[in-house]
Amino acid sequence: MPSDFFYSLPLEQQVGQFFYIGLPGTELNAETRNLIKEVQPGGIIIFGRNVASPQQLRDLIDGVRELLPIEPLVGIDQEGGLVDRLRKILTPMPSARTIRQHGDLAASRALGRITGEVLGMLGFNMNFAPVMSIMTDERDLLSNGLYSRSFGRSPGEVLGYTTVYLRGLQETGIIGCLKHFPGIGAGEVDSHEQMPLVQLSHDDLIAQDLAPYIELFGRRDDRVRCVMVSHGGFPNIDIKQELTGGLLEPASLSHNIVTKVLRQELGYKHLVVTDDLEMGAIARHCEIEAGVVRAFLAGEDMLLICAHPDQIRRGFQSMLTVARQGKLPNDRVRGSLKRIFGIKDIVKTPSPLDLDRFQVLSQEVEQLNRKLNYTYGGSA
């Protein structure tokens, strides 16, 4: 693809590339078709509500591809454990915590490989995993929803397990996404409900939660191509001092976090996406029309809106209006388009859906679960 291709797109298509959207159901019905045609999103994300069978899911994703003039990113949160969107059609996958408890790095790599091969056959090219949160014994007591989703209790553990998981996943051609930057393991609530406050200082954050990111960003293999920014609040490093009393912003909307810390301080150059902008942490903070613009101006490349078509449309129309008014800095637009198309240039074409192989992979998950003594519904 010529390097200047995306600059020549109509403004509506450029703005559409910034959106990573959810679909209502299992079928490409008139409502879903109209949504896809109106927004022409840069990416779509699949949830359990979209999954009925392997063939149905592949047909849905292929149908979306046919409607779009530009190849979309197609993502899913397929972590294993509690966050397993495919458990209706595939043996439920083990949680990160179970793998760490068994001290089994080979299992982490196997989970990445199996996940990647399954996703490739179903039509995906991205997985929103691994979770990089550090969950110490103290943090395990917090109600933030991350208890079983973390690979480790220390920066070293998280780095070790996520590195081999990412290697297994990405060797199949599926792009991984590190989440939830800059780390919400110390947050006391779940960002699906409200903004978790992380009371760490800048230095503590660097030494703990950011340490695995820093190590992975600095490696020569340049393996990290996507990072998801959390909705956590970081009062010790991110208060807008110019406002009376100060204002704490969710990290996903914060120029200090996305641009100054992630881009400038840590030197990360590739794709950055928000966590779901419909979550309570954002919805309680601002309307979707303001949220998408603030996230983009903070430095985010793609804006994740996961559930409601009306929210997706409102967000898209808000960004389009601001763009038409010339209020989106040209360097931000060009920079994000360059990163979006940069990742689209390296994703692989999905492999054919082989139902026999799909069944073999489901059996491999079963064998992995037996090895780890893992049963979904037991201790996650």
C-alpha positions in Angstrom: 0.0 0.0 0.0 1.5 3.4 -1.0 2.6 5.4 2.0 0.3 8.3 1.2 -2.8 6.2 0.3 -4.6 7.0 3.6 -4.1 10.7 3.3 -6.0 10.7 0.0 -9.1 9.1 1.6 -12.3 11.1 1.9 -12.6 12.7 5.4 -15.4 10.4 6.4 -13.3 7.3 5.7 -10.3 8.8 7.5 -12.5 9.4 10.6 -14.0 5.9 10.3 -10.6 4.4 10.6 -10.3 5.7 14.1 -13.2 3.6 15.3 -13.1 0.0 16.6 -16.7 -1.0 17.1 -18.8 -3.9 18.5 -21.7 -5.5 16.6 -25.2 -6.1 17.9 -25.7 -9.8 17.3 -24.8 -13.0 15.5 -26.1 -12.0 12.0 -25.2 -9.4 9.5 -28.8 -8.0 9.4 -30.0 -4.7 8.0 -29.2 -2.8 11.2 -25.6 -4.1 11.4 -25.1 -3.5 7.6 -26.3 0.1 7.9 -24.0 0.7 10.9 -21.0 -0.7 9.1 -21.7 1.3 5.9 -22.3 4.5 7.8 -19.1 4.4 10.0 -16.8 2.3 7.8 -14.8 1.4 10.9 -11.1 0.7 11.1 -11.8 -2.3 13.3 -14.5 -4.5 14.7 -14.5 -6.3 18.1 -16.4 -9.6 18.7 -18.1 -10.6 22.0 -19.9 -13.7 23.2 -23.2 -12.2 22.0 -21.8 -12.5 18.4 -20.9 -16.2 18.7 -23.1 -19.1 17.8 -20.9 -21.6 15.9 -17.5 -21.5 14.2 -19.0 -21.3 10.7 -21.5 -18.6 11.7 -18.8 -16.5 13.3 -16.5 -16.8 10.2 -19.4 -15.9 8.0 -20.2 -12.9 10.1 -16.6 -11.6 10.0 -16.3 -12.3 6.3 -19.5 -10.5 5.6 -18.2 -7.4 7.4 -15.0 -7.5 5.4 -17.0 -7.6 2.2 -18.8 -4.4 3.2 -15.7 -2.4 3.9 -13.4 -0.8 1.3 -10.4 -1.1 3.6 -9.3 -4.3 5.4 -10.5 -4.0 9.1 -8.7 -5.0 12.2 -10.8 -7.8 13.7 -10.3 -8.2 17.4 -11.6 -10.1 20.5 -10.8 -10.4 24.2 -9.7 -14.0 24.2 -7.7 -14.2 27.4 -8.9 -17.5 28.9 -10.4 -17.9 32.3 -13.2 -15.4 33.1 -12.7 -13.5 29.8 -13.3 -16.2 27.2 -15.6 -15.1 24.3 -15.4 -18.4 22.5 -16.4 -20.8 25.3 -19.7 -21.6 23.5 -17.8 -23.1 20.6 -14.4 -24.2 22.0 -13.2 -25.9 25.2 -13.0 -23.1 27.8 -9.4 -21.9 28.1 -7.4 -21.7 31.3 -6.8 -18.5 33.2 -3.5 -16.6 33.3 -3.5 -17.1 37.1 -3.8 -20.9 36.8 -0.8 -21.0 34.5 1.3 -18.9 36.8 0.3 -20.9 39.9 1.7 -24.0 38.1 4.9 -22.2 37.1 4.4 -23.4 33.6 5.9 -21.1 31.0 5.4 -23.8 28.3 1.6 -23.7 29.0 1.6 -19.9 28.6 3.3 -20.3 25.2 0.9 -23.1 24.2 -2.1 -21.0 25.2 -0.8 -18.2 22.9 -0.2 -20.6 20.0 -3.6 -22.4 20.3 -5.4 -19.1 20.7 -3.7 -17.6 17.7 -4.5 -20.6 15.4 -8.1 -20.7 16.5 -8.5 -17.0 15.9 -6.9 -17.1 12.5 -9.4 -19.7 11.3 -12.3 -17.8 12.6 -11.3 -14.6 10.7 -9.5 -12.5 13.3 -6.2 -10.7 13.1 -5.9 -9.3 16.6 -6.4 -10.4 20.2 -6.8 -8.0 23.1 -4.4 -9.9 25.3 -2.2 -10.3 27.4 -3.2 -8.5 30.6 -0.1 -6.9 32.0 -1.4 -6.2 35.5 0.7 -7.1 38.5 -1.5 -8.8 41.2 0.3 -9.0 44.5 -1.3 -10.8 47.5 -2.4 -7.4 48.7 -3.9 -6.4 45.4 -5.7 -9.8 45.2 -8.0 -8.5 47.9 -9.2 -5.5 45.7 -12.5 -5.7 43.8 -11.1 -4.7 40.4 -12.0 -7.8 38.4 -8.3 -8.6 37.6 -7.8 -11.3 40.2 -7.5 -14.3 37.8 -6.5 -12.3 34.7 -2.9 -11.6 35.7 0.1 -13.7 34.9 2.1 -12.6 37.9 2.7 -11.1 41.3 5.9 -9.2 40.3 7.2 -7.3 37.2 9.5 -10.3 36.5 6.7 -12.8 36.6 4.4 -10.7 34.4 7.3 -10.1 31.9 8.2 -13.8 31.7 4.7 -15.2 31.1 3.5 -12.4 28.8 6.6 -12.6 26.7 6.2 -16.3 25.9 2.4 -15.9 25.5 2.9 -13.1 23.0 5.5 -15.1 21.1 3.2 -18.1 20.8 0.2 -15.9 19.8 2.1 -13.7 17.2 3.9 -16.5 15.5 0.5 -17.6 14.2 0.0 -14.2 12.6 -2.4 -12.8 15.2 -1.4 -9.4 16.7 -1.4 -9.2 20.5 -2.4 -6.1 22.5 -0.9 -5.3 25.9 -3.4 -4.0 28.4 -4.4 -2.0 30.5 -1.7 0.7 30.3 -0.3 2.1 32.6 -1.5 -0.6 35.0 -4.7 -0.8 37.1 -3.8 -3.8 39.3 -3.7 -1.4 42.3 -7.1 0.1 41.5 -9.8 -0.6 44.0 -12.8 -0.9 41.7 -13.6 -2.3 38.3 -13.5 0.3 35.5 -16.6 -1.3 34.0 -18.5 0.4 36.9 -16.4 3.5 37.8 -12.9 5.0 37.5 -10.4 3.0 39.6 -8.0 5.2 41.4 -4.3 4.1 41.4 -2.5 6.0 44.2 1.0 5.1 43.0 3.7 7.8 42.5 5.4 8.2 39.1 8.5 6.4 40.4 6.5 3.5 41.9 4.6 3.1 38.7 7.9 2.9 36.7 9.4 0.4 39.2 6.3 -1.8 39.3 3.4 -1.8 36.8 5.3 -0.1 34.0 8.5 -2.2 34.3 7.3 -5.1 32.0 6.1 -2.6 29.4 9.5 -0.7 29.5 11.4 -4.0 29.0 9.2 -5.2 26.1 9.2 -1.7 24.4 13.0 -1.7 24.5 13.6 -5.1 22.8 15.1 -5.2 19.3 12.4 -7.6 18.0 9.9 -4.7 18.3 7.2 -7.3 19.2 4.7 -5.0 20.8 2.5 -3.4 18.1 -0.7 -2.5 20.1 -1.3 -1.1 23.6 -4.7 -0.6 25.2 -5.0 2.3 27.6 -7.1 1.9 30.8 -9.7 4.1 32.3 -7.8 4.3 35.6 -7.2 7.5 37.4 -3.7 8.4 38.5 -4.0 11.3 41.0 -0.3 11.4 41.9 0.9 11.9 38.3 -2.1 13.3 36.4 -4.0 16.2 38.0 -4.8 19.1 35.7 -3.4 21.8 38.0 -4.8 24.8 36.0 -8.4 24.0 37.0 -9.7 25.1 40.4 -9.3 22.1 42.8 -7.7 20.1 40.0 -9.4 17.6 37.7 -8.6 13.9 37.5 -9.0 12.4 34.1 -9.2 8.6 33.1 -5.9 7.6 31.6 -7.6 6.9 28.3 -8.5 10.6 28.0 -5.3 12.0 29.4 -2.7 13.7 27.3 -0.2 13.3 30.2 -0.6 9.5 30.2 -1.0 8.7 26.5 1.3 11.2 24.9 3.8 12.2 27.6 4.2 8.9 29.5 3.5 6.3 26.8 4.8 8.0 23.7 7.4 10.5 24.9 8.8 9.0 28.1 8.7 5.3 27.2 9.2 5.9 23.4 6.4 3.6 22.2 5.8 4.2 18.5 2.9 1.8 17.4 -0.8 1.6 17.7 -2.7 2.8 20.8 -6.4 2.0 21.5 -8.7 3.0 24.3 -10.5 0.6 26.5 -14.3 0.5 25.8 -15.5 4.1 25.9 -19.0 2.9 27.1 -17.6 1.7 30.4 -18.9 3.3 33.6 -15.5 5.0 34.2 -16.0 7.1 31.1 -19.9 7.3 31.0 -19.8 8.9 34.5 -17.1 11.3 33.4 -18.5 12.6 30.1 -20.8 11.9 27.1 -19.6 9.8 24.3 -19.4 12.8 21.9 -16.9 14.5 24.2 -15.1 11.2 25.1 -14.1 10.3 21.6 -12.7 13.7 20.9 -10.8 14.0 24.2 -9.4 10.5 23.7 -8.1 11.3 20.3 -6.6 14.6 21.3 -4.9 12.8 24.2 -3.0 10.7 21.7 -5.2 7.6 21.1 -5.2 6.2 17.6 -8.4 4.0 17.8 -11.5 4.5 19.8 -13.2 1.4 21.1 -17.0 1.5 21.4 -18.2 -2.0 22.1 -22.0 -2.4 22.5 -24.6 0.1 21.4 -25.1 1.3 17.8 -26.5 4.6 18.9 -23.4 5.3 21.0 -21.2 4.3 18.0 -23.1 6.6 15.7 -23.0 9.5 18.1 -19.3 9.1 18.7 -18.6 8.9 14.9 -20.7 11.9 14.1 -19.0 13.9 16.8 -15.6 13.2 15.5 -16.7 13.9 12.0 -18.1 17.2 12.9 -14.9 18.2 14.8 -12.8 17.1 11.8 -14.9 19.1 9.3 -14.5 22.2 11.5 -10.7 21.7 11.3 -10.3 21.2 15.0 -8.4 17.9 14.8 -4.7 18.8 14.5 -3.4 17.6 11.1 -0.3 15.9 12.6 -2.5 13.9 15.0 -4.8 12.7 12.1 -1.8 11.8 9.9 0.1 10.2 12.7 -2.8 8.0 13.7 -3.7 7.0 10.2 0.0 6.1 9.6 0.0 3.8 12.7 -3.4 2.2 11.8 -2.3 1.4 8.3 1.1 0.3 9.6 -0.4 -2.5 11.6 -2.9 -3.3 8.8 0.2 -3.8 6.5 1.6 -6.6 8.7 -1.6 -8.5 9.6 -2.0 -11.8 7.8 -5.0 -12.9 5.7 -7.1 -15.3 7.8 -6.6 -19.0 7.2 -9.4 -21.2 5.9 -11.8 -22.5 8.5 -11.0 -26.2 8.9 -13.5 -27.7 11.3 -11.5 -30.9 11.8 -8.5 -28.8 12.8 -10.7 -26.6 15.0 -11.8 -29.8 16.9 -8.2 -30.9 17.3 -7.4 -27.5 18.8 -10.3 -27.7 21.2 -8.9 -31.1 22.3 -5.5 -29.5 22.8 -7.2 -26.9 25.2 -8.7 -29.8 27.0 -5.3 -31.5 27.4 -3.8 -28.2 28.6 -6.6 -27.9 31.2 -6.0 -31.4 32.5 -2.2 -30.6 32.8 -3.1 -27.5 34.9 -5.9 -29.2 36.8 -8.1 -26.3 35.5 -11.9 -26.5 35.3 -13.9 -23.5 34.2 -16.4 -22.7 37.0 -14.0 -23.8 39.6 -11.2 -21.5 40.8 -10.6 -19.1 37.9 
